[in-house]
């Protein structure tokens, strides 16, 4: 009985800490509520030498950036954020290899 209660409590804690996915690229918008955690996942294969970088020109009063996590060549890289307050900002990502830019992606975030 105690073990199943422990499993249920842990499940709620993990669900409460889970990140929403921001998967729409501009001009589409991703909407989140204040306090919600979310991530932008981009495909990244380290065998090519190209890596995604975030440009820090978004409104930092609206979003708190928690860093990125590479999850493997098949899963890519996650950029993790928390919505701080209502507002709208754009996240800009660049796929680079040394100084060569291969791709640019914009993700619009609207905090309600």
JOWO-V236806 format. One record per pair of residues at least 12 apart in sequence whose ideal C-beta (glycine too) atoms are under 8 Angstrom apart, sorted by the first residue. I is the first residue (numbers start at 1). J is the second residue. D is the distance in whole Angstrom. If there is no record, write none. Layout:
BEGIN
i | j | d
I | J | D
I | J | D
END
This chain:
BEGIN
i | j | d
17 | 37 | 7
18 | 37 | 8
19 | 37 | 5
19 | 38 | 6
19 | 39 | 4
19 | 78 | 8
19 | 80 | 6
20 | 32 | 6
20 | 36 | 6
20 | 37 | 7
20 | 38 | 4
20 | 39 | 7
21 | 38 | 7
21 | 39 | 6
21 | 41 | 7
22 | 38 | 5
22 | 39 | 7
22 | 40 | 5
22 | 81 | 8
22 | 91 | 8
22 | 107 | 6
22 | 109 | 6
23 | 40 | 8
23 | 41 | 7
24 | 107 | 7
24 | 108 | 8
25 | 105 | 6
25 | 106 | 6
25 | 107 | 6
26 | 90 | 7
26 | 106 | 4
26 | 107 | 7
26 | 108 | 5
27 | 108 | 7
28 | 108 | 7
29 | 88 | 8
29 | 108 | 4
29 | 109 | 7
29 | 110 | 5
30 | 107 | 6
30 | 108 | 7
30 | 109 | 5
30 | 110 | 7
31 | 110 | 5
31 | 111 | 8
31 | 112 | 6
32 | 83 | 5
32 | 109 | 7
32 | 110 | 8
32 | 111 | 6
32 | 112 | 7
33 | 83 | 7
33 | 111 | 7
33 | 112 | 6
34 | 83 | 6
34 | 84 | 7
34 | 85 | 6
34 | 86 | 6
34 | 111 | 6
34 | 112 | 8
35 | 82 | 7
35 | 83 | 6
36 | 82 | 7
36 | 83 | 5
37 | 80 | 7
37 | 81 | 7
37 | 82 | 5
37 | 83 | 8
38 | 80 | 8
38 | 81 | 6
38 | 82 | 8
38 | 83 | 7
38 | 109 | 8
39 | 78 | 5
39 | 79 | 6
39 | 80 | 5
39 | 81 | 7
40 | 78 | 7
40 | 79 | 5
40 | 81 | 8
40 | 91 | 6
40 | 93 | 7
40 | 107 | 5
41 | 75 | 8
41 | 76 | 5
41 | 77 | 7
41 | 78 | 5
41 | 79 | 8
42 | 76 | 5
42 | 77 | 6
42 | 79 | 7
42 | 93 | 6
42 | 95 | 8
42 | 105 | 7
43 | 76 | 4
44 | 70 | 7
44 | 73 | 7
44 | 76 | 5
44 | 77 | 4
44 | 95 | 8
45 | 73 | 4
46 | 70 | 7
46 | 73 | 6
47 | 73 | 7
48 | 97 | 7
49 | 97 | 5
49 | 98 | 8
50 | 95 | 5
50 | 96 | 7
50 | 97 | 5
50 | 102 | 6
51 | 77 | 8
51 | 95 | 7
51 | 96 | 6
51 | 97 | 7
52 | 68 | 8
52 | 77 | 6
52 | 79 | 8
52 | 93 | 5
52 | 94 | 7
52 | 95 | 5
52 | 96 | 8
53 | 93 | 7
53 | 94 | 5
53 | 96 | 6
54 | 68 | 7
54 | 79 | 6
54 | 91 | 7
54 | 92 | 7
54 | 93 | 6
55 | 92 | 4
55 | 93 | 7
55 | 94 | 6
57 | 92 | 6
58 | 89 | 5
58 | 90 | 6
58 | 91 | 5
58 | 92 | 7
58 | 109 | 8
59 | 87 | 6
59 | 89 | 4
61 | 84 | 7
61 | 85 | 7
61 | 87 | 7
62 | 83 | 7
62 | 84 | 6
62 | 85 | 6
62 | 86 | 8
62 | 87 | 4
62 | 88 | 7
62 | 89 | 5
62 | 109 | 7
62 | 111 | 6
63 | 81 | 5
63 | 82 | 7
63 | 83 | 6
63 | 84 | 6
63 | 89 | 6
63 | 91 | 8
63 | 109 | 6
63 | 111 | 8
64 | 81 | 6
64 | 82 | 4
64 | 84 | 6
65 | 79 | 7
65 | 80 | 7
65 | 81 | 6
66 | 80 | 4
66 | 81 | 7
66 | 82 | 7
67 | 79 | 8
67 | 80 | 6
68 | 80 | 7
79 | 91 | 8
79 | 93 | 7
81 | 109 | 8
83 | 109 | 8
83 | 111 | 4
84 | 111 | 8
85 | 111 | 7
86 | 111 | 5
86 | 112 | 6
87 | 110 | 8
87 | 111 | 6
88 | 108 | 7
88 | 109 | 7
88 | 110 | 5
88 | 111 | 7
89 | 108 | 8
89 | 109 | 6
90 | 106 | 5
90 | 107 | 7
90 | 108 | 5
90 | 109 | 7
91 | 106 | 7
91 | 107 | 4
91 | 108 | 8
91 | 109 | 6
92 | 104 | 7
92 | 105 | 8
92 | 106 | 6
93 | 105 | 5
93 | 106 | 8
93 | 107 | 7
END
